[in-house]
């Protein structure tokens, strides 16, 4: 970070040096905010928020932090949670009104769920794996021997991880006489019940998966809640790779779809937009910038790095460029069962060339040379 030059709000003969006070570290991270490209124009809402700027809830056994509409007001459709559990620790049994999509950032964990028919699911998750739980389905997460960190994404921008339905809280808020009657226990047996929610708490590393399985009389869930994203063959392009996961290859994920994008140094996620929904991003590694076109002569450029969240409203044109010397890796997610985008280059290549040439004042031969197939990542 310190080897980057200190940016100044100077462009050509305009602007002038910022002599302070100033936060130089933040200016180095966001040079395109301080000295925006000349193509930026007008006012675009903030489309970036870092998990590093979010409040961290620290519990015995782990921690969690979230980026919701509260932190990023433009993000009305999706919200995200970054959570870590120590070996054996639980994210306790719970459910919520929103669908949950998850990506394992590092480590490993065991997840379990039971659906409305009593069919169950239990499996181990490794780095790069995904899970999806439909809204209302009760589930839990437990870290395995190395601990785990994962990203959770919910299909409501106003969602908060602090407002889920917890088993311990349900028990604490129900009269013990009712609990005893419901389960066929005696009140005397319930003296050790928790008095409030447990949320995240320590536990022992679970036994091997086969020893932990419970056979439900109604069987397993009909569609697995797990998808091995890193095992999925990527689409390869000159500037990088793309792995798309939606309801066509992960049938359970009916509310959220995603693409894992890797851009090589100097590469570009092409100029495009999404015709169906807003885009929520999680930046995993590398350093890049995103330009966003909001119509009506309005555009803005944002800088991103690991741990950042980005957001692009429905139909806004945008591009992403790798500015570093290592691959730029990020997830782009949508509140839809199918992934869809529109490539500006593909649109142009599949129209009569003279129409495009007349519109952007370029020779027809340049338009005719454009590939008619989509190239999401180019160099």
C-alpha positions as CSV (number, residue, x, y, z in Angstrom):
1,X,0.0,0.0,0.0
2,X,2.7,2.5,1.0
3,X,4.5,2.0,-2.4
4,X,1.6,3.6,-4.2
5,X,2.0,7.3,-4.9
6,X,0.0,9.8,-2.9
7,X,-2.8,10.9,-5.2
8,X,-3.7,14.5,-5.6
9,X,-6.9,16.1,-6.8
10,X,-5.2,17.3,-10.0
11,X,-6.1,16.5,-13.5
12,X,-4.3,18.4,-16.3
13,X,-4.5,22.1,-15.5
14,X,-7.5,21.7,-13.1
15,X,-7.6,21.1,-9.4
16,X,-4.7,21.5,-7.0
17,X,-2.8,19.7,-4.3
18,X,-4.5,18.6,-1.1
19,X,-2.2,19.9,1.7
20,X,-4.2,18.3,4.5
21,X,-5.5,17.3,6.9
22,X,-6.2,14.1,5.0
23,X,-6.4,10.4,5.3
24,X,-3.6,9.4,3.0
25,X,-4.1,5.6,3.4
26,X,-7.8,5.9,2.2
27,X,-6.8,8.2,-0.6
28,X,-4.3,5.6,-1.8
29,X,-7.0,3.0,-1.7
30,X,-9.4,5.2,-3.6
31,X,-7.5,7.3,-6.1
32,X,-10.4,7.4,-8.6
33,X,-12.6,9.1,-6.0
34,X,-10.0,11.8,-5.3
35,X,-8.9,12.2,-8.9
36,X,-11.7,10.8,-11.0
37,X,-11.3,10.0,-14.7
38,X,-12.4,12.8,-16.9
39,X,-15.2,10.6,-18.1
40,X,-16.8,10.7,-14.7
41,X,-19.7,13.1,-14.5
42,X,-22.6,14.0,-12.3
43,X,-23.7,12.4,-9.0
44,X,-23.9,8.6,-8.7
45,X,-24.7,7.2,-5.2
46,X,-22.0,5.4,-3.3
47,X,-21.7,1.9,-4.6
48,X,-18.9,0.6,-2.3
49,X,-18.5,-0.3,1.3
50,X,-15.8,-2.3,3.0
51,X,-16.4,-5.0,5.6
52,X,-13.4,-3.4,7.3
53,X,-15.7,-0.4,8.0
54,X,-18.5,-2.6,9.4
55,X,-19.1,-3.2,13.1
56,X,-17.8,-6.6,14.3
57,X,-19.9,-8.7,16.7
58,X,-17.4,-10.8,18.8
59,X,-18.7,-13.9,20.6
60,X,-17.2,-16.9,22.3
61,X,-16.4,-19.1,19.4
62,X,-16.3,-16.6,16.6
63,X,-17.2,-13.2,15.2
64,X,-19.5,-11.7,12.5
65,X,-20.0,-8.5,10.6
66,X,-22.5,-7.4,8.0
67,X,-23.0,-5.0,5.2
68,X,-26.7,-4.2,4.7
69,X,-28.8,-1.4,3.4
70,X,-28.0,0.4,6.7
71,X,-24.3,0.5,5.7
72,X,-24.8,0.8,1.9
73,X,-28.1,2.5,1.3
74,X,-28.2,1.8,-2.5
75,X,-28.2,-2.0,-1.7
76,X,-31.9,-2.6,-1.5
77,X,-32.1,-6.2,-2.8
78,X,-29.2,-8.1,-1.2
79,X,-27.3,-8.0,2.1
80,X,-24.1,-9.8,3.1
81,X,-22.5,-11.2,6.3
82,X,-18.9,-12.1,6.9
83,X,-18.7,-14.7,9.7
84,X,-15.9,-16.8,11.2
85,X,-16.1,-19.8,13.6
86,X,-13.3,-21.3,15.7
87,X,-12.9,-25.1,15.5
88,X,-16.0,-26.9,16.8
89,X,-17.9,-23.6,17.3
90,X,-21.5,-23.4,16.2
91,X,-23.7,-20.8,14.5
92,X,-26.6,-22.1,16.4
93,X,-29.7,-23.7,15.0
94,X,-31.9,-21.0,13.5
95,X,-34.1,-19.9,10.6
96,X,-35.0,-16.6,8.9
97,X,-37.5,-15.0,6.6
98,X,-34.9,-14.6,3.8
99,X,-33.2,-17.1,1.6
100,X,-29.5,-17.8,2.5
101,X,-26.7,-18.2,-0.1
102,X,-23.2,-18.9,1.2
103,X,-19.6,-19.1,0.0
104,X,-16.8,-20.7,2.1
105,X,-13.9,-18.2,2.0
106,X,-11.4,-20.5,3.9
107,X,-11.4,-23.5,6.3
108,X,-14.2,-26.0,6.5
109,X,-17.5,-26.6,8.3
110,X,-20.5,-28.9,8.6
111,X,-24.0,-27.7,7.7
112,X,-27.3,-29.3,8.4
113,X,-31.0,-28.6,7.7
114,X,-34.4,-30.2,7.8
115,X,-37.2,-29.2,5.4
116,X,-41.0,-28.9,5.9
117,X,-41.4,-32.6,5.1
118,X,-38.9,-33.7,7.7
119,X,-36.3,-34.6,5.1
120,X,-32.8,-33.8,6.3
121,X,-29.5,-32.7,4.9
122,X,-26.0,-32.9,6.4
123,X,-22.7,-32.3,4.6
124,X,-19.2,-31.0,5.0
125,X,-18.1,-27.8,3.2
126,X,-14.6,-26.8,2.0
127,X,-13.1,-23.6,0.7
128,X,-14.9,-22.6,-2.5
129,X,-18.1,-24.6,-1.8
130,X,-21.5,-23.0,-1.8
131,X,-24.7,-23.7,0.1
132,X,-28.2,-22.4,-0.3
133,X,-31.1,-22.6,2.2
134,X,-34.6,-21.5,1.1
135,X,-36.4,-19.0,3.4
136,X,-37.8,-20.5,6.5
137,X,-35.7,-23.7,6.4
138,X,-34.1,-24.4,9.8
139,X,-30.3,-25.0,9.7
140,X,-27.0,-24.7,11.5
141,X,-23.3,-24.3,10.8
142,X,-20.4,-25.9,12.8
143,X,-16.7,-25.4,12.2
144,X,-14.5,-28.4,11.6
145,X,-11.0,-28.9,12.8
146,X,-9.3,-25.9,11.1
147,X,-12.1,-23.4,11.8
148,X,-14.0,-21.6,9.0
149,X,-14.8,-18.2,7.5
150,X,-17.7,-17.7,5.1
151,X,-19.8,-15.2,3.2
152,X,-23.5,-15.2,3.6
153,X,-25.8,-13.4,1.2
154,X,-29.5,-12.8,1.8
155,X,-32.2,-11.8,-0.7
156,X,-33.3,-8.6,1.2
157,X,-31.1,-5.5,1.5
158,X,-32.6,-4.7,4.9
159,X,-31.8,-8.1,6.4
160,X,-29.7,-8.2,9.6
161,X,-27.9,-11.3,11.0
162,X,-28.8,-10.0,14.5
163,X,-32.5,-10.6,13.9
164,X,-32.8,-14.3,13.0
165,X,-35.0,-16.9,14.7
166,X,-32.8,-18.8,17.1
167,X,-33.7,-22.1,18.8
168,X,-32.2,-21.0,22.1
169,X,-34.2,-17.8,22.0
170,X,-37.4,-19.6,21.2
171,X,-36.9,-21.9,24.2
172,X,-36.1,-19.0,26.5
173,X,-39.3,-17.1,25.4
174,X,-41.7,-20.1,25.8
175,X,-43.1,-21.0,29.3
176,X,-41.4,-24.2,30.6
177,X,-44.8,-25.7,31.2
178,X,-45.6,-25.4,27.5
179,X,-42.2,-26.8,26.6
180,X,-42.8,-29.8,28.9
181,X,-46.2,-30.4,27.4
182,X,-45.0,-30.1,23.8
183,X,-42.0,-32.5,24.1
184,X,-43.3,-34.9,26.8
185,X,-40.8,-33.8,29.3
186,X,-41.2,-32.7,32.9
187,X,-40.6,-29.1,34.0
188,X,-37.9,-30.4,36.4
189,X,-35.9,-31.6,33.5
190,X,-35.6,-28.1,32.0
191,X,-33.6,-26.3,34.7
192,X,-30.5,-26.0,32.4
193,X,-32.3,-24.2,29.5
194,X,-30.5,-21.1,28.2
195,X,-32.1,-17.8,29.4
196,X,-31.3,-16.0,26.2
197,X,-30.0,-16.6,22.7
198,X,-26.6,-18.3,22.2
199,X,-26.1,-17.2,18.6
200,X,-22.4,-18.3,18.3
201,X,-20.9,-20.6,20.9
202,X,-18.0,-23.0,21.4
203,X,-18.4,-26.8,20.8
204,X,-16.4,-29.9,20.1
205,X,-15.2,-30.7,16.6
206,X,-17.8,-33.1,15.3
207,X,-17.1,-36.8,14.5
208,X,-16.7,-38.0,10.9
209,X,-19.7,-37.2,8.7
210,X,-21.0,-40.8,8.5
211,X,-21.1,-41.0,12.3
212,X,-23.1,-37.8,12.6
213,X,-25.8,-38.7,10.0
214,X,-29.4,-39.1,11.2
215,X,-31.7,-41.2,9.0
216,X,-35.0,-39.4,8.6
217,X,-38.1,-41.6,8.0
218,X,-39.0,-39.2,5.1
219,X,-35.5,-39.4,3.5
220,X,-33.0,-36.8,2.4
221,X,-33.9,-33.4,0.9
222,X,-34.7,-33.9,-2.9
223,X,-32.2,-31.3,-4.0
224,X,-28.8,-30.9,-2.4
225,X,-28.2,-27.7,-0.6
226,X,-24.4,-27.9,-1.5
227,X,-22.6,-27.0,-4.7
228,X,-18.8,-27.3,-5.3
229,X,-18.1,-24.1,-7.2
230,X,-14.3,-24.5,-7.4
231,X,-14.8,-28.0,-8.8
232,X,-16.9,-26.6,-11.6
233,X,-15.1,-26.2,-14.9
234,X,-14.7,-22.4,-15.7
235,X,-15.4,-20.7,-18.9
236,X,-11.9,-19.5,-20.1
237,X,-11.3,-16.3,-22.0
238,X,-8.1,-14.4,-23.0
239,X,-8.3,-12.2,-19.9
240,X,-9.5,-14.6,-17.3
241,X,-12.2,-17.1,-16.2
242,X,-15.8,-17.1,-15.2
243,X,-17.8,-19.7,-13.2
244,X,-21.6,-19.2,-13.3
245,X,-23.8,-20.9,-10.7
246,X,-27.6,-20.6,-10.9
247,X,-30.6,-22.8,-10.9
248,X,-29.5,-24.6,-14.1
249,X,-26.5,-26.2,-12.3
250,X,-27.5,-25.7,-8.6
251,X,-31.2,-26.6,-8.7
252,X,-31.8,-25.7,-5.0
253,X,-30.7,-22.1,-5.4
254,X,-34.0,-20.7,-6.7
255,X,-33.6,-17.2,-5.2
256,X,-29.9,-16.2,-5.8
257,X,-27.5,-16.8,-8.6
258,X,-23.8,-15.8,-8.9
259,X,-20.7,-15.7,-11.0
260,X,-17.1,-16.1,-9.7
261,X,-15.0,-14.0,-11.9
262,X,-11.2,-14.1,-12.1
263,X,-9.5,-11.3,-14.2
264,X,-5.8,-11.6,-15.1
265,X,-3.5,-8.6,-14.6
266,X,-4.4,-6.0,-17.2
267,X,-7.7,-7.7,-18.0
268,X,-11.2,-6.3,-18.1
269,X,-14.7,-7.5,-17.2
270,X,-16.2,-6.2,-20.4
271,X,-18.7,-3.3,-20.7
272,X,-22.1,-4.9,-19.9
273,X,-25.2,-4.6,-17.8
274,X,-27.8,-6.9,-16.3
275,X,-31.3,-6.8,-17.7
276,X,-33.2,-8.4,-14.7
277,X,-31.8,-7.3,-11.3
278,X,-29.3,-5.3,-9.2
279,X,-25.8,-6.8,-8.7
280,X,-24.2,-7.3,-5.3
281,X,-20.4,-7.9,-5.3
282,X,-17.9,-9.4,-2.9
283,X,-14.2,-8.7,-3.7
284,X,-12.1,-11.7,-2.7
285,X,-8.5,-10.8,-3.8
286,X,-6.6,-8.4,-5.9
287,X,-7.1,-4.7,-6.7
288,X,-9.3,-3.2,-9.4
289,X,-11.6,-0.4,-10.3
290,X,-15.2,-0.3,-11.6
291,X,-16.7,2.3,-13.9
292,X,-20.5,2.7,-13.8
293,X,-22.7,4.5,-16.3
294,X,-26.0,5.6,-14.9
295,X,-27.5,7.2,-18.1
296,X,-28.3,10.9,-18.7
297,X,-24.6,11.7,-18.9
298,X,-23.8,10.5,-15.4
299,X,-20.9,8.1,-14.6
300,X,-18.6,7.4,-11.7
301,X,-15.5,5.2,-11.0
302,X,-14.8,3.3,-7.8
303,X,-11.7,1.5,-6.5
304,X,-12.0,-2.0,-4.9
305,X,-9.8,-4.4,-3.0
306,X,-10.2,-7.5,-0.8
307,X,-13.1,-7.5,1.6
308,X,-15.0,-4.8,-0.2
309,X,-18.7,-5.0,-1.2
310,X,-19.8,-3.4,-4.4
311,X,-23.3,-2.7,-5.8
312,X,-24.6,-1.9,-9.3
313,X,-28.3,-0.9,-9.7
314,X,-30.4,-2.7,-12.3
315,X,-29.5,-1.8,-15.9
316,X,-26.5,0.4,-15.1
317,X,-23.7,-0.1,-17.6
318,X,-20.4,-1.0,-16.0
319,X,-16.9,-2.5,-16.4
320,X,-14.2,-3.8,-14.1
321,X,-10.5,-3.6,-14.7
322,X,-7.6,-5.3,-12.9
323,X,-5.1,-2.7,-11.7
324,X,-2.8,-5.0,-9.9
325,X,-0.1,-7.6,-10.7
326,X,-2.1,-10.6,-9.4
327,X,-5.5,-12.0,-10.4
328,X,-8.5,-10.0,-9.4
329,X,-11.2,-12.3,-8.0
330,X,-14.7,-11.4,-7.0
331,X,-18.3,-12.7,-6.8
332,X,-21.2,-11.0,-8.5
333,X,-24.6,-12.0,-7.2
334,X,-28.2,-11.4,-8.1
335,X,-31.7,-12.0,-6.6
336,X,-32.8,-14.2,-9.4
337,X,-32.7,-17.9,-10.2
338,X,-30.9,-17.4,-13.6
339,X,-27.7,-15.4,-14.4
340,X,-28.2,-13.0,-17.2
341,X,-26.1,-10.1,-18.7
342,X,-25.9,-8.2,-21.9
343,X,-22.5,-7.6,-23.5
344,X,-22.1,-4.2,-25.2
345,X,-19.7,-5.7,-27.8
346,X,-22.0,-8.6,-28.6
347,X,-24.9,-6.3,-29.1
348,X,-22.9,-4.2,-31.5
349,X,-21.5,-7.2,-33.4
350,X,-25.0,-8.7,-34.0
351,X,-26.5,-5.5,-35.4
352,X,-26.0,-4.2,-39.0
353,X,-22.6,-2.7,-38.9
354,X,-23.6,0.6,-40.5
355,X,-26.0,1.4,-37.7
356,X,-23.3,1.1,-35.1
357,X,-20.8,2.9,-37.2
358,X,-23.1,5.8,-37.8
359,X,-23.9,6.0,-34.0
360,X,-20.4,6.1,-32.6
361,X,-18.6,7.6,-35.6
362,X,-16.2,4.8,-36.2
363,X,-15.3,3.0,-39.5
364,X,-17.6,0.1,-40.4
365,X,-14.6,-2.3,-40.7
366,X,-13.9,-1.9,-36.9
367,X,-17.5,-2.9,-36.1
368,X,-17.4,-5.9,-38.5
369,X,-14.3,-7.2,-36.8
370,X,-16.0,-7.5,-33.4
371,X,-16.6,-11.1,-32.3
372,X,-20.3,-12.1,-32.2
373,X,-19.8,-14.4,-29.2
374,X,-19.8,-13.0,-25.7
375,X,-16.4,-12.5,-24.1
376,X,-17.1,-11.6,-20.4
377,X,-13.4,-11.2,-19.6
378,X,-11.0,-9.6,-22.1
379,X,-7.5,-8.2,-22.4
